[in-house]
Amino acid sequence: MNRKRISVTIRFLMVLCTAILLSLSAAGQIIKERILHNFGAGSDGLYPFSTMIWDAQGNLYGTTWEGGTGPCNGGCGIVYELTPGDSDQWTETVLYNFQGRPSDAGKSSASLVFDASGNLFGTTRYGGLTTCPKACGTVFELSPNGDGTWSETIIYEFTGGKDGENPYAELIFDKAGNLFGNTYGGGRHHKGTVFKLTPWNGTWTESVIYNFGGKDGNGPLAGLIMDASGNLYGTTGRGGSANKGVVFELTPANGGPWKYSVLYSFTGSPSDGAEPSADLILDSAGNLYSTTRNGGSGGCKNGCGAVFELSPSGGGTWTETLIYSFTGKPDGSSLFGGLLMDKDGNLYGATDAGGTKGDGIVYKLTHYNGTWTETVLHTFQGFPKDGARSYANLIFDSHGNLYGTTIFGGANDPGVVFQLLP
């Protein structure tokens, strides 16, 4: 073979390899996945719905809906820690086994939050002591004992009355050390509440700062976020003008009630999302982003879900832009989890369904020249080697690796913790 033919052949192979790499990247095969933990072995947890959090030493913390040694049917759930070791091995430690009603909390779908002293706080959907016959849920605190063990304290149990019931989402702290959260049900109109927990002399006092009524929102599933001015933002999965959910804002008033505003009511039309269940994120320009479970222009029965942006447009009004509609296969569908934004403004998330296997995907949305483009970073393969169906937000480590959980799949099929390395 002469040099000219060799040169042409090499150029052809380079073009071919580049095309293959681009194709694989779009299909999500270039990103390397590592399973850090398979849930469901022995007395381990089952079904990790919650988004994980980091501590300062690089350990991961989260909760599971079921599993553990508690007496509930299927277990009452656990709080776990994952610690990195040599050779990229991670070790799980069960910090606490929920015991359920009537003495303890049970079944958490919420992520945890640290206070300044290293204590962990969270919510459980069920559990509680004796004041609520329906086991209306709790707010709990876990404190390290200094010997590797942790002690739990229930700092508030919901009664199912005007104080709310059944919190699904995580808590947030304000600068004064108060906790804020919401409940899916209960309240004055039985459609959920936003609440505040104030510490004083070793005890916590709850106050309801808003009662949802239906047209203004109903049944919040996602957590709250707070801006630098102390305003709260959140979503409800139902309610609003079309009963497809809303985005809301709560503004504090000195010595008076909080001011509630509906920033946007979803319609569920092909040009809009429907039924948000994920946390919002706020960029440096004051724009809000999140996902919806349904809606959008995809071919699913109720829409395959969407990613949206809300931008303040002056005079207290906000403008919604649907920046991506999912189609089901291969790009994913049904978004319970929220978004993660990197320093360049790219968005990352995971889906509950869709993808080539139907078990969901991890995706990236890149903004360029006024449009957003989706790239599938990973397609879940399901039991027994991979996870399936992610409900949680993704998180970064300091090297830009992505971490998340799935509620099914893995070696035992009740979920995994995974890492994606670019």
C-alpha positions as a printed Julia matrix, in Angstrom:
422×3 Matrix{Float64}:
   0.0    0.0    0.0
   1.49   3.39  -0.97
   1.81   6.37   1.38
  -1.08   8.25  -0.23
  -3.48   5.37   0.31
  -2.22   4.92   3.89
  -2.77   8.64   4.59
  -6.31   8.5    3.18
  -7.02   5.37   5.21
  -5.75   6.98   8.42
  -7.85  10.11   7.82
 -10.89   7.93   7.16
 -10.33   5.96  10.37
  -9.91   9.19  12.37
 -13.18  10.56  11.02
 -14.89   7.23  11.7
 -13.57   7.08  15.28
 -14.66  10.67  15.91
 -18.14   9.88  14.62
 -18.33   6.78  16.82
 -17.19   8.73  19.89
 -19.73  11.48  19.26
 -22.44   8.87  18.79
 -21.48   7.07  21.99
 -21.32  10.36  23.88
 -24.84  11.23  22.76
 -25.99   7.79  23.87
 -24.37   8.21  27.24
 -21.67   5.54  26.92
 -18.49   7.63  27.29
 -19.22   8.56  30.89
 -17.93   5.89  33.26
 -20.33   4.73  35.97
 -19.29   3.18  39.26
 -21.75   1.64  41.74
 -20.66   2.75  45.21
 -23.29   0.85  47.18
 -26.04  -1.7   46.55
 -28.91  -1.4   49.03
 -30.89  -4.36  50.3
 -28.28  -6.69  51.8
 -29.06  -7.91  55.32
 -30.35  -5.13  57.58
 -29.51  -2.4   55.09
 -31.92   0.24  53.81
 -34.29  -0.05  50.86
 -35.4    2.53  48.28
 -33.24   5.66  48.69
 -35.5    8.5   47.5
 -33.48  11.28  49.09
 -30.75  13.48  47.66
 -27.43  12.85  49.41
 -25.33  15.52  51.13
 -21.58  15.85  51.84
 -19.74  16.57  55.05
 -16.43  18.46  55.17
 -14.44  15.19  55.09
 -16.0   13.92  51.85
 -18.47  11.45  53.36
 -21.99  11.06  51.96
 -25.21  10.97  54.0
 -28.77  10.02  53.09
 -31.98   8.27  54.11
 -34.03   5.35  52.83
 -37.79   4.85  52.71
 -37.75   1.29  54.04
 -35.32  -1.32  55.3
 -33.29  -1.48  58.48
 -34.18  -3.27  61.68
 -37.32  -1.29  62.6
 -40.6   -3.15  63.16
 -42.53  -1.58  60.23
 -43.62  -3.85  57.39
 -40.52  -3.83  55.17
 -38.56  -1.89  57.75
 -38.97   1.74  58.83
 -35.97   3.12  56.94
 -32.49   4.2   57.93
 -30.04   7.1   57.97
 -26.76   6.04  56.38
 -23.24   7.31  55.84
 -20.94   6.3   52.97
 -17.21   6.69  53.58
 -14.61   6.53  50.79
 -11.63   4.23  51.26
  -8.69   2.86  49.33
  -9.06   1.64  45.74
 -12.29   3.6   45.29
 -14.13   1.38  47.76
 -16.91   2.95  49.82
 -18.17   1.63  53.16
 -21.73   2.1   54.37
 -22.5    2.69  58.04
 -26.09   2.69  59.31
 -26.24   5.68  61.64
 -29.81   5.09  62.74
 -32.65   2.59  62.26
 -36.05   4.26  62.5
 -38.42   2.34  64.76
 -41.73   3.78  63.58
 -44.89   4.35  65.5
 -45.63   4.61  68.39
 -42.2    5.49  69.75
 -40.28   6.91  66.81
 -40.18   8.25  63.28
 -40.5    6.19  60.11
 -40.07   6.26  56.32
 -38.04   9.25  55.14
 -37.92  10.51  51.56
 -36.12  13.74  52.47
 -32.47  14.68  52.3
 -30.65  15.72  55.45
 -29.19  19.05  56.55
 -26.3   19.74  58.93
 -26.29  22.46  61.55
 -23.12  24.32  62.56
 -22.41  21.76  65.31
 -22.51  18.72  63.02
 -25.99  17.52  63.96
 -28.24  16.14  61.22
 -31.88  17.17  60.75
 -34.56  15.64  58.56
 -38.22  14.7   58.19
 -40.16  11.44  58.02
 -43.4   10.9   56.16
 -44.85   8.67  58.87
 -44.15   7.9   62.49
 -44.77  10.02  65.51
 -45.64   9.35  69.09
 -49.21   9.3   70.31
 -50.95  12.53  69.35
 -51.77  11.61  65.74
 -53.77   8.42  65.14
 -52.68   8.43  61.47
 -48.93   8.65  62.23
 -48.56  12.09  60.69
 -44.8   12.39  60.46
 -41.94  13.99  62.34
 -38.94  16.3   62.3
 -35.91  14.58  63.83
 -32.36  15.41  64.9
 -29.38  13.03  64.92
 -26.43  13.98  67.12
 -23.0   12.3   67.09
 -22.0   10.79  70.45
 -18.26  10.96  69.79
 -17.77   7.18  69.66
 -19.12   6.57  66.16
 -22.74   6.21  67.31
 -25.56   8.72  66.9
 -28.55   9.56  69.1
 -31.94  10.53  67.71
 -34.35  13.12  69.1
 -37.78  13.84  67.66
 -37.95  17.62  67.85
 -41.48  17.85  66.45
 -44.3   15.43  65.67
 -47.18  16.56  63.49
 -50.71  16.13  64.76
 -52.58  16.1   61.46
 -54.51  19.24  62.38
 -53.72  22.87  61.65
 -50.0   22.21  62.06
 -49.87  19.94  58.98
 -49.12  16.29  58.34
 -46.86  14.05  56.29
 -43.76  16.02  55.28
 -42.0   14.57  52.24
 -39.27  17.16  51.75
 -36.08  18.34  53.42
 -35.62  21.25  55.8
 -33.57  24.42  55.41
 -31.96  26.69  58.01
 -32.07  30.47  58.04
 -29.23  32.61  59.4
 -30.81  32.67  62.86
 -30.93  28.86  63.16
 -34.66  28.46  62.5
 -35.82  25.52  60.38
 -38.31  25.81  57.52
 -40.18  23.08  55.7
 -43.57  22.07  54.33
 -46.14  19.33  54.73
 -48.05  17.52  52.01
 -51.33  17.56  53.93
 -52.98  19.0   57.0
 -53.31  22.67  57.74
 -56.39  24.86  57.84
 -57.64  23.61  54.45
 -56.11  20.09  54.57
 -53.97  20.85  51.52
 -50.59  21.32  53.15
 -48.59  23.95  55.01
 -45.31  25.82  55.11
 -43.96  25.76  58.66
 -41.19  27.24  60.77
 -39.49  25.6   63.75
 -37.88  27.99  66.24
 -35.35  26.73  68.84
 -35.51  28.07  72.37
 -33.85  26.72  75.48
 -33.54  23.17  74.19
 -37.02  22.9   72.67
 -38.49  23.69  69.27
 -41.75  25.54  68.64
 -43.68  25.15  65.39
 -45.58  27.94  63.67
 -47.45  27.66  60.38
 -46.51  30.54  58.11
 -48.83  29.53  55.27
 -51.81  27.25  54.66
 -52.38  26.1   51.08
 -55.97  26.36  49.89
 -56.14  24.78  46.43
 -56.19  27.55  43.82
 -53.0   28.89  45.39
 -51.34  25.46  45.5
 -51.98  22.04  46.97
 -49.79  19.22  48.24
 -46.15  20.35  48.14
 -43.69  17.5   47.58
 -40.5   19.52  47.07
 -38.37  21.37  49.58
 -37.97  25.11  49.96
 -35.09  27.36  48.96
 -34.22  30.76  50.44
 -32.62  33.73  48.68
 -30.21  36.23  50.21
 -33.11  38.46  51.34
 -34.79  35.64  53.27
 -37.59  35.02  50.74
 -38.76  31.42  50.39
 -39.53  29.71  47.07
 -41.16  26.36  46.4
 -43.53  24.32  44.26
 -46.73  22.36  44.72
 -47.63  19.32  42.64
 -51.29  20.27  42.39
 -53.45  23.36  42.7
 -53.26  26.57  40.74
 -55.53  27.74  37.94
 -55.43  24.39  36.09
 -54.72  22.13  39.1
 -51.33  21.28  37.56
 -49.23  22.86  40.28
 -47.61  26.21  41.0
 -44.35  27.98  41.8
 -44.73  30.23  44.84
 -42.84  32.8   46.87
 -43.17  33.68  50.56
 -41.84  37.06  51.66
 -41.24  37.8   55.37
 -42.79  40.86  56.96
 -41.47  42.56  60.09
 -43.73  41.47  62.92
 -46.5   40.41  60.56
 -47.65  37.47  58.43
 -45.62  36.27  55.48
 -46.78  37.48  52.07
 -47.64  34.64  49.67
 -47.47  35.03  45.89
 -48.1   32.55  43.09
 -45.32  33.21  40.59
 -46.61  30.74  38.01
 -49.49  28.28  37.52
 -48.76  25.33  35.25
 -51.27  24.42  32.55
 -50.08  20.99  31.41
 -50.3   22.04  27.76
 -47.73  20.81  25.21
 -45.93  24.13  25.62
 -45.9   23.91  29.41
 -45.03  21.54  32.23
 -47.32  19.91  34.79
 -47.09  18.68  38.38
 -43.67  19.75  39.67
 -42.28  17.66  42.51
 -38.64  18.82  42.59
 -36.78  21.58  44.4
 -36.08  24.86  42.65
 -32.6   26.24  42.08
 -31.72  29.93  41.82
 -28.99  31.3   39.54
 -26.89  34.42  40.13
 -29.25  36.53  37.99
 -32.28  35.6   40.09
 -33.82  33.11  37.65
 -35.5   29.95  38.97
 -35.15  26.5   37.39
 -36.7   23.11  38.03
 -38.49  20.14  36.46
 -42.02  18.82  36.1
 -43.09  15.18  36.27
 -45.51  15.51  33.34
 -46.43  17.99  30.64
 -44.33  19.19  27.75
 -44.55  18.27  24.1
 -43.32  14.66  24.43
 -45.43  11.78  23.2
 -46.3   10.26  26.6
 -49.97  10.16  27.63
 -49.72  13.16  29.97
 -46.52  14.54  28.53
 -43.1   13.13  29.36
 -41.98  15.94  31.65
 -40.04  19.15  31.14
 -37.37  21.51  32.42
 -38.47  25.12  32.91
 -37.0   28.52  33.75
 -38.81  31.37  35.53
 -37.37  34.84  35.04
 -38.43  38.01  36.9
 -39.82  40.44  34.33
 -40.44  43.48  36.52
 -43.4   44.66  38.54
 -43.58  41.45  40.5
 -44.33  39.33  37.41
 -42.4   36.31  36.17
 -42.05  34.78  32.72
 -41.83  31.02  32.2
 -39.75  29.42  29.45
 -39.91  25.7   28.75
 -36.28  24.98  27.99
 -36.6   21.26  27.28
 -39.41  18.73  26.75
 -38.58  15.05  27.18
 -39.81  12.53  24.64
 -39.59   9.23  26.56
 -37.08   7.21  24.56
 -34.14   7.55  24.42
 -33.94  10.89  26.22
 -35.94  10.0   29.35
 -39.29  10.84  30.89
 -41.03  11.42  34.24
 -38.91  13.81  36.3
 -39.23  13.55  40.07
 -35.73  14.84  40.74
 -34.53  18.4   40.33
 -31.55  20.1   38.74
 -27.9   20.75  39.44
 -26.1   23.72  37.82
 -22.37  23.89  37.2
 -20.23  27.05  37.12
 -20.81  27.42  33.36
 -24.59  27.36  33.73
 -25.09  23.82  32.4
 -27.89  21.82  34.03
 -27.79  18.17  35.13
 -30.53  15.81  36.27
 -31.92  12.28  36.17
 -35.25  10.79  35.13
 -37.46   8.16  36.65
 -38.26   6.47  33.33
 -37.46   6.52  29.64
 -34.14   5.78  28.04
 -33.47   2.75  25.89
 -34.14   0.36  28.79
 -37.07   2.26  30.31
 -35.19   2.63  33.62
 -34.29   6.31  33.27
 -31.24   8.33  32.34
 -28.81  10.96  33.58
 -28.82  14.03  31.33
 -27.02  17.32  30.75
 -28.58  20.47  29.29
 -26.15  22.89  27.63
 -27.12  26.5   26.86
 -25.69  28.0   23.68
 -26.85  30.87  21.49
 -30.31  30.99  23.04
 -31.09  27.27  22.84
 -30.67  24.32  25.18
 -29.34  20.97  23.98
 -29.73  17.7   25.86
 -26.99  15.09  26.1
 -27.69  11.68  27.65
 -24.76  11.04  29.97
 -25.86   7.62  31.18
 -28.71   5.22  30.47
 -29.59   3.04  33.47
 -29.54  -0.7   32.75
 -31.39  -1.89  35.85
 -31.1   -5.07  37.9
 -28.67  -6.68  38.59
 -25.67  -4.59  37.48
 -27.0   -1.05  37.4
 -29.53   1.21  39.06
 -33.03   2.01  37.83
 -35.37   4.98  38.35
 -33.78   7.97  40.04
 -35.95  10.28  42.17
 -33.15  12.34  43.72
 -31.12  15.37  42.69
 -27.55  14.84  41.55
 -24.59  16.31  43.45
 -21.0   17.16  42.47
 -17.75  16.42  44.25
 -14.77  18.8   44.1
 -13.46  17.05  40.96
 -16.67  17.44  38.96
 -17.83  13.84  39.35
 -21.59  13.3   39.66
 -23.28  11.25  42.41
 -26.86  10.11  42.81
 -29.23   7.36  43.9
 -31.82   5.13  42.26
 -34.78   3.57  44.04
 -34.57   0.25  42.14
 -31.9   -1.81  40.46
 -28.54  -2.91  41.69
 -27.44  -6.34  42.88
 -30.42  -6.68  45.24
 -32.93  -4.49  43.32
 -33.94  -1.88  45.98
 -31.58   0.78  44.67
 -27.99   1.96  44.49
 -25.66   4.88  45.06
 -23.8    5.63  41.84
 -20.94   7.82  40.67
 -20.43   9.16  37.13
 -16.9   10.1   36.11
 -16.5   12.29  33.02
